[in-house]
């Protein structure tokens, strides 16, 4: 998964998991309808340090993107779609201006901005980030199972998905990162609820299995 640069990936801060490349999707022509330009930063931000003003603007874009995530996709007007595309492009420009082209630095920037300006949404962002990474791992596990007729054992763990020496793999191009709270994702096979399935989750903020803040797909 690429770093959080475009569209709704702005809010995930990129989990760092990346599948092996496949045939690239066909590009779609951009919508032609015009949209209202994004609102400028508030006056106080404009008078502030230029870098801080850009961080404020990035926070505004992230807040609007979070709002858009809750909108039914089939009810979005063409103008709204164009607006969101422009916001994503503006956020990408700001991220490059503040953090350069290094995707890890851009990821860190998004997280810092969320912590500072979006405290009420920050936990939601962390959960989204974990779910996105879990979804990518789950896809790789299914590909592994198609090739081997079983999931990796608990002892093999998720590291087998990134093994570049295997005959069929790797199933993920990058090493699996820690979850948003700095811990390994929990993996177990056979699973505790279904011996034919596997357990895959983040233990969430409290780091304890079986509590309400556990994150699963």
C-alpha positions in Angstrom: 0.0 0.0 0.0 1.4 3.4 -0.9 1.7 6.1 1.6 -1.3 8.2 2.3 -1.3 10.6 -0.5 -4.5 10.5 -2.4 -8.2 10.2 -1.9 -9.4 8.7 1.3 -6.0 7.1 2.0 -5.2 10.5 3.5 -6.8 9.2 6.7 -5.1 5.9 7.0 -1.5 7.1 7.2 -0.5 4.0 5.2 0.0 0.7 6.8 3.1 -0.1 4.9 1.8 -3.4 3.5 2.1 -3.8 -0.2 1.0 -6.7 -2.4 3.1 -7.9 -5.2 2.3 -5.7 -8.3 -0.3 -6.9 -10.6 -1.7 -5.6 -13.9 -2.2 -1.8 -13.3 -5.8 -0.7 -13.5 -7.0 1.2 -16.5 -7.0 4.9 -16.0 -10.3 6.6 -15.9 -10.8 10.1 -17.4 -11.4 12.8 -14.8 -14.9 14.2 -14.4 -15.4 17.3 -16.4 -17.8 19.2 -14.1 -16.4 22.2 -12.3 -16.4 22.3 -8.5 -16.2 25.1 -6.0 -12.6 25.8 -5.0 -11.6 24.7 -1.5 -12.0 27.3 1.3 -8.9 29.2 2.1 -7.2 28.9 5.5 -8.6 31.0 8.3 -7.1 34.5 8.6 -5.2 33.6 11.8 -3.5 30.8 9.9 -2.7 33.0 7.0 -0.9 35.4 9.4 0.9 32.5 11.1 4.2 30.9 10.2 3.8 29.7 6.6 4.6 26.1 7.5 2.0 26.1 10.3 -0.6 27.6 8.0 0.0 24.7 5.6 -0.4 22.2 8.5 -3.7 23.9 9.4 -4.9 23.7 5.8 -3.9 20.0 5.7 -6.0 19.5 8.9 -9.0 21.1 7.2 -8.6 18.8 4.2 -8.4 15.7 6.4 -11.4 16.8 8.4 -13.4 17.3 5.1 -12.2 13.9 3.8 -13.3 12.2 7.1 -16.7 13.8 6.6 -16.8 12.5 3.0 -16.1 9.0 4.1 -19.4 8.9 5.9 -21.3 10.0 2.8 -23.0 7.3 0.7 -20.9 7.0 -2.4 -23.8 6.6 -4.7 -25.3 9.9 -3.5 -22.2 12.0 -4.3 -22.7 14.5 -7.1 -20.1 14.8 -9.8 -19.2 18.2 -8.4 -18.5 16.6 -5.0 -16.3 14.0 -6.5 -14.3 16.6 -8.3 -14.0 18.6 -5.1 -12.6 15.6 -3.2 -10.1 14.9 -6.0 -8.9 18.5 -5.8 -8.6 18.3 -2.0 -6.6 15.1 -2.4 -4.3 16.8 -4.9 -3.9 19.9 -2.7 -3.1 17.7 0.3 -0.5 15.8 -1.7 1.1 19.1 -2.7 1.2 20.3 0.9 2.7 17.0 2.1 5.5 17.3 -0.5 6.2 20.9 0.4 6.4 20.1 4.1 8.0 16.6 4.1 9.6 16.2 0.6 9.1 13.1 -1.5 9.9 10.7 1.3 6.7 8.7 1.8 7.6 7.8 5.4 8.0 11.5 6.3 4.7 12.3 4.6 3.0 9.6 6.6 4.5 11.0 9.8 3.3 14.4 8.8 -0.3 13.3 8.4 -0.2 11.5 11.8 1.3 14.6 13.5 -1.4 16.8 12.0 -4.1 14.5 13.1 -2.8 14.3 16.7 -2.5 18.0 17.0 -5.6 19.2 15.2 -8.0 16.3 15.0 -7.9 14.6 18.5 -11.5 13.5 18.3 -10.9 11.7 15.1 -7.4 10.4 15.7 -8.4 7.1 17.2 -10.8 6.5 14.3 -7.9 7.2 11.9 -5.7 4.6 13.8 -8.5 2.0 13.6 -8.9 2.7 9.9 -5.2 2.3 9.4 -5.2 -1.0 11.2 -8.2 -2.3 9.2 -6.6 -1.3 5.9 -3.4 -3.2 6.8 -5.4 -6.2 8.0 -7.3 -6.3 4.7 -4.1 -6.4 2.8 -2.7 -9.1 5.0 -5.9 -11.1 4.6 -5.7 -10.9 0.8 -2.1 -12.2 1.0 -3.2 -15.0 3.3 -5.9 -16.1 0.8 -3.4 -16.1 -2.0 -1.1 -18.2 0.1 -3.9 -20.6 0.8 -4.8 -20.9 -2.9 -1.2 -22.0 -3.5 -0.7 -24.3 -0.6 -4.3 -25.4 0.3 -3.8 -24.1 3.9 -3.0 -21.0 5.9 0.5 -20.6 7.4 0.9 -22.2 10.8 1.1 -20.1 13.9 4.8 -21.0 14.1 5.4 -19.9 10.5 3.5 -16.6 11.2 2.9 -13.8 8.9 6.6 -13.5 8.0 6.1 -16.3 5.5 4.1 -13.9 3.3 7.2 -11.7 2.7 9.6 -14.6 2.2 11.4 -13.8 -1.1 13.1 -17.2 -1.2 9.8 -19.2 -1.5 8.9 -20.8 -4.8 5.6 -18.9 -5.2 6.0 -15.8 -3.0 6.4 -13.3 -1.7 2.8 -12.5 -1.2 3.6 -9.0 0.2 6.3 -6.9 -1.2 7.2 -5.1 2.1 7.7 -6.4 5.6 4.6 -6.3 7.7 4.8 -3.2 10.0 3.6 -2.9 13.6 0.0 -1.9 14.1 -0.7 1.8 14.8 0.0 1.2 18.5 3.4 -0.2 17.9 2.6 -3.9 18.3 2.7 -7.0 16.0 -0.6 -8.0 14.5 -1.9 -11.2 16.2 -2.0 -14.2 13.9 -3.0 -17.8 14.8 -3.8 -20.9 12.8 -5.9 -22.9 13.5 -8.1 -20.2 14.7 -9.8 -20.2 18.2 -13.3 -19.8 16.8 -12.9 -21.9 13.7 -10.2 -24.6 13.2 -10.5 -24.2 9.4 -9.9 -20.4 9.6 -7.2 -18.2 11.1 -7.2 -15.5 13.7 -6.0 -12.1 12.5 -6.3 -8.9 14.4 -4.8 -5.9 16.1 -5.0 -5.9 19.9 -5.9 -2.2 19.8 -4.9 0.6 22.1 -4.9 -1.5 25.3 -2.8 -4.3 23.8 -5.0 -7.0 25.4 -6.8 -9.7 23.4 -10.5 -10.1 23.8 -11.3 -6.6 24.8 -13.7 -4.3 23.0 -11.0 -2.2 21.3 -9.6 -5.2 19.4 -9.5 -4.4 15.7 -10.5 -6.9 13.1 -11.6 -6.6 9.5 
